[in-house]
Amino acid sequence: MPRYAKQDFPVAKVRRFLEPGPIVLVSSAWKGETNIMTLGWHMVMAEEPALVGCYIWDANHSFELIRRSKQCVINVPSIELARQAVGIGNCSGREVDKFTKFKLTAVPGEVVSAPRIAECYASFECRLVDSRLISRYSLFVFEVVKAHVAKSPRFPTTLHYRGEGLFMIAGPTQAKYKRWFKPQNL
Ligand SMILES: Cc1cc2nc3c(=O)[nH]c(=O)nc-3n(C[C@H](O)[C@H](O)[C@H](O)COP(=O)(O)O)c2cc1C
């Protein structure tokens, strides 16, 4: 096993090593307006109920749409949408209709009024279940109330943000370590 010689590292940049989740496109709707933002800072908080925490910066237009409607859809894009994912993060719904600009198809949510994105591999309809951390940390705690996932491929090629414009692209999925797990931890 290697022992790594280490050097001081700026704490503000540790995100580079801690952001393994796929970037997602968060769609929202409020009073007839729809919007999409790109989001990398999310975390699974519980399995049942299925809770997901999302950091949504309060300067983003999506912040108010989601805070007021108390709903959103977390859509998982695969690598084919890399260009759109960056573009959606480069502009604000205050100025543009992102569904039109990025030629994405809005599909009505089954449970929430926020639209799903047809071109994404998966869409998770969410309700805001805890707003207490929003004012302090911009952290929205959502419950996934309905999940739509493509039949194939089983593991999509997702984009994982490393900061500073760098993406890690999802690689092969390995089953060879499974035998080391306690069954109850699988
Ligand atoms: C790869 C990537 C990851 C991002 N992650 C986040 C995030 O986790 N939270 C956030 O508030 N903004 C994040 N952004 C920035 C928003 O997507 C961006 O500010 C966007 O313009 C907001 O759109 P809106 O004003 O229409 O809501 C990210 C952008 C990119 C390109």
The ligand as a Gaussian input file, in Angstrom:
#p B3LYP/6-31G(d) Opt

LIG

0 1
 C      -20.829000      22.084000     -13.199000
 C      -21.620000      23.107000     -12.435000
 C      -21.977000      22.868000     -11.111000
 C      -22.724000      23.810000     -10.396000
 N      -23.092000      23.535000      -9.115000
 C      -23.873000      24.406000      -8.438000
 C      -24.353000      24.073000      -7.130000
 O      -24.092000      23.008000      -6.584000
 N      -25.130000      24.991000      -6.495000
 C      -25.456000      26.203000      -7.059000
 O      -26.169000      26.999000      -6.426000
 N      -25.009000      26.548000      -8.299000
 C      -24.255000      25.660000      -9.000000
 N      -23.826000      25.957000     -10.274000
 C      -24.133000      27.301000     -10.811000
 C      -25.557000      27.454000     -11.344000
 O      -25.892000      26.402000     -12.224000
 C      -25.617000      28.805000     -12.088000
 O      -25.424000      29.865000     -11.155000
 C      -26.872000      29.021000     -12.892000
 O      -26.682000      30.122000     -13.761000
 C      -28.101000      29.286000     -12.049000
 O      -29.191000      29.486000     -12.918000
 P      -30.493000      30.281000     -12.490000
 O      -30.082000      31.696000     -12.108000
 O      -31.349000      30.264000     -13.736000
 O      -31.110000      29.556000     -11.352000
 C      -23.095000      25.036000     -11.004000
 C      -22.739000      25.283000     -12.347000
 C      -22.007000      24.333000     -13.039000
 C      -21.648000      24.601000     -14.490000

